[in-house]
Amino acid sequence: MKLEEQLLARAGGKCELTGIAADLITYTLPPETSSTLDNSLLISTTLANQLNKTEQLNPEDWKFLPNAMWSENPAVQIVCWRMLNRLKNEGWASEALDILYLDDETLAEAKKTGDHENDGYVSFHEDSIGQRLLEGDTVVLTKTLDVKGSSLKATLGTVVKNIRLVADNIEQIEGKIEGQTIVILTKYLRKQN
């Protein structure tokens, strides 16, 4: 039997965290890369996006955690512990975290990502007016820029297509102007719709 079929059978066709029938996907606990029945859950797409930090964390979506944390499934316990830590500024999450008990092995597994040391806010690449930038977007320069190490001058209104996001710096993107790849600060860009 395939992993997804096993997860569906275990979950009864519902999200393993909320118990609600929704648009479900397989979520593998980081830092693991290969999915097994022990390190995977069937959860809603909304929760998976927030867990994967591709969407901003919405505390209202996680109010089920104080009930779910009592699951006997270690993968559910780990997700609950990690999310309660990310939401610890919420009173209900802090209270639940205070009474949550994980055995030593499960707690060590939960701490592997270091995610519990961060708050729930996720930072994204945004243009000068706060629109979220995505890989492959087209942007327009809002200021004439001198390109360091080049005689190239990127003028106001220049269109930069198919941008790449700089992974470790949300204030920078890469794009090609006149065939040359350059790094551009997001504060000098506006997303073209």
C-alpha positions in Angstrom: 0.0 0.0 0.0 1.3 3.5 -0.9 2.1 6.0 1.8 -0.7 8.3 0.9 -3.2 5.4 1.1 -1.8 4.5 4.5 -2.1 8.1 5.7 -5.7 8.3 4.4 -6.6 5.1 6.2 -4.9 6.3 9.5 -6.6 9.7 9.3 -10.0 8.5 8.1 -9.9 10.9 5.2 -9.6 13.9 7.6 -6.9 16.3 8.6 -4.8 14.6 11.3 -4.5 17.8 13.2 -8.0 19.2 13.1 -10.1 16.2 12.3 -11.9 18.1 9.6 -12.4 16.9 6.1 -10.5 19.5 3.9 -8.2 19.8 0.9 -5.5 17.4 2.3 -1.8 17.0 1.5 1.0 14.9 2.9 3.2 16.9 5.2 6.7 15.5 6.1 8.2 16.8 9.4 11.3 18.8 8.8 14.2 18.3 8.7 13.3 14.9 7.2 13.3 14.7 3.4 12.0 11.3 2.7 8.4 10.6 3.8 7.5 7.6 6.0 4.4 6.7 7.9 6.1 7.8 11.2 7.3 11.3 10.0 4.3 12.3 7.8 0.9 13.6 8.4 -2.2 14.2 6.3 -3.1 17.8 6.9 -5.0 20.7 5.2 -3.2 22.8 2.6 -3.8 25.9 4.7 -2.0 24.5 7.7 0.8 23.1 5.5 1.4 26.5 3.9 1.7 28.1 7.4 3.9 25.3 8.6 6.2 25.6 5.6 6.2 29.4 6.0 4.9 30.1 2.6 2.0 31.9 4.1 1.8 34.2 7.1 0.9 32.4 10.4 -2.8 33.0 11.4 -3.3 32.2 15.1 -7.0 31.7 14.6 -6.3 28.7 12.3 -4.4 26.9 15.1 -6.9 27.2 18.0 -7.4 23.4 17.8 -3.8 22.8 19.2 -4.8 22.5 22.9 -7.0 19.5 21.9 -4.7 18.0 19.2 -1.6 18.0 21.4 -3.0 15.0 23.4 -2.8 12.8 20.3 -0.9 9.5 20.7 0.8 10.1 17.3 4.3 11.5 17.9 4.2 13.4 14.5 1.1 15.2 15.7 2.7 15.9 19.1 5.8 17.4 17.3 3.7 19.7 15.1 1.7 20.8 18.1 4.8 21.5 20.2 6.5 23.5 17.3 3.4 25.5 16.5 2.6 26.3 20.2 6.1 27.6 20.5 5.7 29.8 17.4 2.5 31.1 18.8 3.7 31.4 22.4 2.7 35.1 22.4 -0.9 34.1 22.3 -2.3 33.4 25.8 -4.0 30.2 24.9 -0.9 28.8 23.2 1.3 29.7 26.1 -1.1 28.0 28.5 -1.2 24.9 26.4 2.6 24.8 26.0 2.9 24.9 29.8 1.0 21.7 30.2 2.2 19.8 27.1 4.4 16.8 27.9 6.6 15.1 25.4 8.8 12.1 26.1 12.6 12.8 25.8 12.9 11.2 22.3 9.9 13.1 20.9 11.0 16.4 22.4 14.5 16.0 20.9 12.8 15.3 17.5 10.6 18.4 17.9 13.7 20.6 18.6 15.6 19.5 15.5 14.6 22.4 13.3 15.2 25.1 15.9 11.9 26.5 14.8 10.8 26.8 18.5 13.3 29.6 18.9 11.5 31.9 16.4 8.2 33.8 16.7 5.3 33.1 14.4 6.0 36.0 12.0 7.3 35.1 8.6 9.2 37.6 6.4 8.7 37.6 2.6 10.3 39.5 -0.3 8.1 42.6 -0.8 8.3 45.5 -3.3 8.3 49.2 -2.4 4.6 49.3 -1.7 4.4 46.0 0.3 3.2 43.6 -2.4 4.7 40.1 -2.0 7.3 39.2 -4.7 7.5 35.6 -6.0 10.1 33.8 -8.1 9.5 34.6 -11.8 7.6 37.9 -11.2 8.1 41.0 -13.4 9.0 44.2 -11.7 9.6 47.8 -12.6 12.4 50.0 -11.2 11.1 53.0 -9.2 14.4 54.8 -9.2 17.4 55.2 -11.5 20.2 53.0 -10.2 23.9 52.9 -10.8 25.1 49.3 -11.1 28.3 48.8 -9.0 31.2 47.3 -10.9 29.6 48.2 -14.3 29.0 51.1 -16.6 25.4 50.0 -16.8 22.8 52.5 -15.5 19.4 51.0 -14.7 16.9 53.8 -15.4 13.6 54.5 -13.7 10.8 52.5 -15.4 13.0 49.7 -16.5 11.1 46.4 -16.6 12.9 43.4 -15.1 11.3 40.0 -16.1 11.6 36.6 -14.4 13.2 37.7 -11.2 14.9 35.4 -8.7 14.6 35.9 -5.0 17.8 36.0 -3.0 17.2 33.2 -0.5 19.1 34.6 2.5 18.1 38.3 2.1 14.5 39.4 1.8 15.6 42.9 0.7 17.2 41.7 -2.5 16.2 40.0 -5.8 18.3 39.1 -8.9 17.2 40.1 -12.3 18.7 40.7 -15.8 19.0 44.2 -17.3 20.5 44.5 -20.8 21.7 40.8 -20.5 23.5 41.4 -17.3 22.4 39.7 -14.0 22.4 42.2 -11.2 21.2 42.3 -7.5 18.5 44.9 -6.9 17.1 46.1 -3.6 13.4 45.4 -3.3 12.7 49.0 -2.0 13.4 50.2 -5.5 10.9 47.9 -7.2 7.2 47.8 -7.9 5.6 44.5 -8.9 4.0 44.6 -12.3 0.5 43.1 -12.4 
